[in-house]
Amino acid sequence: MLTDDIATCCKALRLSRNIAEMSGSIQADSHQAYLLQLLQVELEHREAARVDKLLKHAGFYSLKAFADFQFDEVTLPAGLTPESLKNLDFLRNNTNLVMYGNVGTGKTFLSIALGVEACKQGIETKFYRTAAFVNRLSEAKKSGTLSTLMKQIAKAELVICDEWGYVPLDRTGAQLLFEVISECYERKTLIINTNIEFSRWVNVFYDEQMTGAILDRVLHHCHLLLFPGTSHRMRESRLAQ
């Protein structure tokens, strides 16, 4: 019965029921030590719940682990190491990452793994497939909810745009994406995954001036990661035959 009474008090104090469930299993030498352990359990519970919430709201279509990624076929720029990537040093310096290479070479995997690591460190992250993201921006503009969506994006410290350039954009979509890039510039970090070289970005945005402005903002503080290999999926498909 005491557990129920403790749970009632926890609810009134806006503490988790986890305290009530753990209260009978903690062994301590003093009342203070007992209280400290209960509070530590509550803090751990809240941190785990926060990470779960960040992962849920990030928009990842699957979760990837940084430890599972192989850097054998990735060319990193000078000064950037796998360890510094995992530590998210680039994010703390508001430095963008552009991952360029063929389809199926691991760009999405690595970007999601970095996003998951960011969430584990309490950093709000958003993951978008670029074409779907632009459609969402366009629909929000038509419905008059664009400012609300932009506020949601503004809360994130890391924004990941996957499949960048796979689908050409209309003028409205390009302008909306440019607005997002401008809002992110020197305020938050972008990760862009693309198989389109910079000289061909104009074919996606159609407007040379806008393309130049986007490139200027993305590349001003940026690391370029090259993925020169062939598709992992194609290789696995051949092996399966």
Secondary structure per residue as TSV (DSSP state, phi and psi in degrees):
chain	resnum	aa	ss	phi	psi
A	1	M	-	360.0	-33.8
A	2	L	H	-60.4	-35.4
A	3	T	H	-60.9	-41.5
A	4	D	H	-65.4	-40.9
A	5	D	H	-64.6	-41.2
A	6	I	H	-64.3	-41.0
A	7	A	H	-61.6	-38.7
A	8	T	H	-63.6	-42.8
A	9	C	H	-64.5	-41.1
A	10	C	H	-60.5	-42.0
A	11	K	H	-62.6	-42.9
A	12	A	H	-65.1	-33.5
A	13	L	T	-90.4	3.3
A	14	R	T	59.8	40.3
A	15	L	-	-105.5	159.5
A	16	S	-	-76.1	153.8
A	17	R	T	-64.4	-15.4
A	18	N	H	-55.0	-34.9
A	19	I	H	-62.0	-44.7
A	20	A	H	-63.1	-40.6
A	21	E	H	-68.7	-31.1
A	22	M	H	-90.0	-15.1
A	23	S	T	-60.4	-31.1
A	24	G	T	-87.8	-9.1
A	25	S	T	-105.3	-6.1
A	26	I	-	-86.1	131.9
A	27	Q	-	-109.5	130.8
A	28	A	-	-148.1	158.3
A	29	D	S	-86.2	-14.6
A	30	S	S	-150.4	166.4
A	31	H	H	-62.6	-38.5
A	32	Q	H	-65.4	-43.5
A	33	A	H	-64.3	-38.4
A	34	Y	H	-62.7	-46.6
A	35	L	H	-63.0	-41.8
A	36	L	H	-60.6	-44.4
A	37	Q	H	-64.1	-39.7
A	38	L	H	-61.5	-44.6
A	39	L	H	-65.7	-37.8
A	40	Q	H	-65.0	-39.8
A	41	V	H	-61.9	-42.4
A	42	E	H	-64.0	-41.7
A	43	L	H	-63.5	-42.2
A	44	E	H	-63.5	-41.2
A	45	H	H	-62.5	-43.8
A	46	R	H	-66.5	-38.9
A	47	E	H	-65.5	-42.5
A	48	A	H	-63.4	-39.9
A	49	A	H	-66.5	-37.1
A	50	R	H	-66.1	-42.9
A	51	V	H	-63.0	-43.9
A	52	D	H	-59.1	-40.0
A	53	K	H	-66.5	-43.5
A	54	L	H	-62.1	-42.7
A	55	L	H	-64.3	-40.7
A	56	K	H	-65.1	-40.9
A	57	H	H	-87.1	-7.4
A	58	A	H	-69.3	-31.5
A	59	G	T	94.7	13.8
A	60	F	-	-65.0	135.0
A	61	Y	S	-83.0	-14.7
A	62	S	S	-157.9	159.4
A	63	L	-	-100.9	134.9
A	64	K	-	-122.2	146.2
A	65	A	-	-103.4	133.7
A	66	F	G	-58.5	-36.4
A	67	A	G	-64.8	-20.2
A	68	D	G	-89.1	-4.1
A	69	F	-	-89.7	136.5
A	70	Q	-	-103.1	127.3
A	71	F	-	-93.2	12.1
A	72	D	T	-57.7	-35.9
A	73	E	T	-114.1	28.1
A	74	V	-	-118.3	132.8
A	75	T	B	-100.7	113.5
A	76	L	-	-94.5	145.7
A	77	P	-	-69.8	161.7
A	78	A	T	-56.5	135.2
A	79	G	T	89.8	-8.3
A	80	L	-	-109.8	125.9
A	81	T	-	-124.1	161.1
A	82	P	H	-54.5	-38.3
A	83	E	H	-67.0	-41.9
A	84	S	H	-67.6	-31.8
A	85	L	H	-63.8	-49.3
A	86	K	H	-61.3	-35.6
A	87	N	T	-74.7	-7.1
A	88	L	T	62.2	34.0
A	89	D	H	-59.4	-37.0
A	90	F	H	-61.5	-35.0
A	91	L	H	-71.5	-40.3
A	92	R	H	-68.7	-21.8
A	93	N	T	-96.9	7.6
A	94	N	T	53.5	42.6
A	95	T	-	-102.6	127.3
A	96	N	E	-75.7	159.8
A	97	L	E	-121.2	129.3
A	98	V	E	-113.4	119.9
A	99	M	E	-103.6	115.1
A	100	Y	E	-119.5	131.6
A	101	G	E	167.7	179.8
A	102	N	-	-64.7	161.0
A	103	V	T	-62.4	138.8
A	104	G	T	81.0	17.8
A	105	T	S	-100.4	3.7
A	106	G	S	109.3	6.1
A	107	K	H	-63.1	-47.9
A	108	T	H	-64.1	-43.3
A	109	F	H	-55.6	-51.6
A	110	L	H	-65.5	-40.7
A	111	S	H	-65.4	-39.7
A	112	I	H	-66.9	-42.4
A	113	A	H	-58.8	-40.6
A	114	L	H	-67.9	-38.6
A	115	G	H	-64.6	-40.9
A	116	V	H	-63.0	-42.9
A	117	E	H	-61.1	-39.7
A	118	A	H	-62.2	-44.1
A	119	C	H	-61.2	-40.1
A	120	K	H	-63.5	-26.4
A	121	Q	T	-93.0	12.6
A	122	G	T	80.0	19.2
A	123	I	-	-100.4	122.9
A	124	E	-	-69.1	130.4
A	125	T	E	-131.4	145.9
A	126	K	E	-126.9	132.3
A	127	F	E	-117.3	127.3
A	128	Y	E	-133.0	140.6
A	129	R	E	-79.4	124.8
A	130	T	H	-57.6	-46.6
A	131	A	H	-61.0	-44.5
A	132	A	H	-66.1	-35.8
A	133	F	H	-63.0	-45.1
A	134	V	H	-65.1	-40.1
A	135	N	H	-60.6	-40.2
A	136	R	H	-65.4	-40.4
A	137	L	H	-63.2	-42.9
A	138	S	H	-65.1	-42.2
A	139	E	H	-65.3	-37.9
A	140	A	H	-65.5	-37.8
A	141	K	H	-65.3	-42.3
A	142	K	H	-64.8	-35.9
A	143	S	H	-88.9	-2.8
A	144	G	T	79.6	18.4
A	145	T	-	-112.5	16.6
A	146	L	H	-61.6	-41.3
A	147	S	H	-62.3	-36.4
A	148	T	H	-65.3	-43.9
A	149	L	H	-64.5	-40.5
A	150	M	H	-64.6	-34.3
A	151	K	H	-66.3	-37.5
A	152	Q	H	-65.0	-42.9
A	153	I	H	-64.1	-38.6
A	154	A	H	-63.9	-23.6
A	155	K	T	-71.8	-22.7
A	156	A	-	-78.4	143.6
A	157	E	S	-94.1	-21.4
A	158	L	E	-130.1	124.7
A	159	V	E	-119.8	123.0
A	160	I	E	-109.4	123.7
A	161	C	E	-111.8	105.6
A	162	D	E	-91.3	156.7
A	163	E	E	55.7	41.3
A	164	W	E	-68.2	122.7
A	165	G	T	88.5	0.2
A	166	Y	S	-67.7	-31.3
A	167	V	S	-124.7	124.3
A	168	P	-	-60.0	146.2
A	169	L	-	-104.6	149.9
A	170	D	-	-79.2	173.9
A	171	R	H	-61.8	-41.7
A	172	T	H	-63.9	-44.6
A	173	G	H	-62.7	-41.1
A	174	A	H	-63.8	-40.4
A	175	Q	H	-65.5	-39.4
A	176	L	H	-67.5	-40.7
A	177	L	H	-66.3	-37.2
A	178	F	H	-61.2	-38.3
A	179	E	H	-62.7	-40.9
A	180	V	H	-64.4	-45.3
A	181	I	H	-60.5	-41.2
A	182	S	H	-64.5	-39.4
A	183	E	H	-67.2	-31.4
A	184	C	H	-79.1	-24.0
A	185	Y	T	-55.0	119.5
A	186	E	T	59.7	12.6
A	187	R	T	-113.4	-30.8
A	188	K	S	-149.9	176.9
A	189	T	E	-106.8	138.3
A	190	L	E	-109.5	140.3
A	191	I	E	-117.4	122.2
A	192	I	E	-118.3	125.1
A	193	N	E	-106.0	124.8
A	194	T	E	-150.1	154.1
A	195	N	S	-115.0	15.7
A	196	I	S	-108.1	121.5
A	197	E	-	-66.9	156.9
A	198	F	G	-55.7	-37.0
A	199	S	G	-65.2	-17.8
A	200	R	G	-102.2	1.1
A	201	W	T	-61.4	-26.9
A	202	V	H	-62.7	-25.6
A	203	N	H	-72.3	-18.8
A	204	V	H	-88.0	-41.3
A	205	F	H	-98.9	-13.0
A	206	Y	-	69.5	-32.0
A	207	D	-	-100.2	117.7
A	208	E	H	-63.2	-40.3
A	209	Q	H	-65.3	-43.2
A	210	M	H	-67.0	-40.8
A	211	T	H	-60.1	-44.2
A	212	G	H	-61.9	-39.7
A	213	A	H	-67.2	-37.9
A	214	I	H	-66.9	-47.0
A	215	L	H	-59.7	-40.7
A	216	D	H	-60.8	-42.6
A	217	R	H	-75.2	-39.2
A	218	V	H	-70.0	-41.2
A	219	L	H	-91.1	-8.6
A	220	H	H	-58.1	-47.8
A	221	H	T	-123.0	97.4
A	222	C	E	-155.8	145.4
A	223	H	E	-110.1	133.5
A	224	L	E	-102.6	119.3
A	225	L	E	-106.1	127.5
A	226	L	E	-104.5	134.6
A	227	F	E	-120.2	83.2
A	228	P	-	-84.2	-2.2
A	229	G	S	-75.8	-176.0
A	230	T	-	-96.4	166.5
A	231	S	-	-59.3	125.9
A	232	H	H	-63.7	-36.9
A	233	R	H	-64.9	-40.0
A	234	M	H	-66.2	-40.7
A	235	R	H	-64.6	-42.4
A	236	E	H	-65.0	-34.9
A	237	S	H	-65.4	-41.2
A	238	R	H	-65.4	-40.1
A	239	L	H	-65.9	-30.5
A	240	A	H	-75.8	-18.0
A	241	Q	-	-78.0	360.0
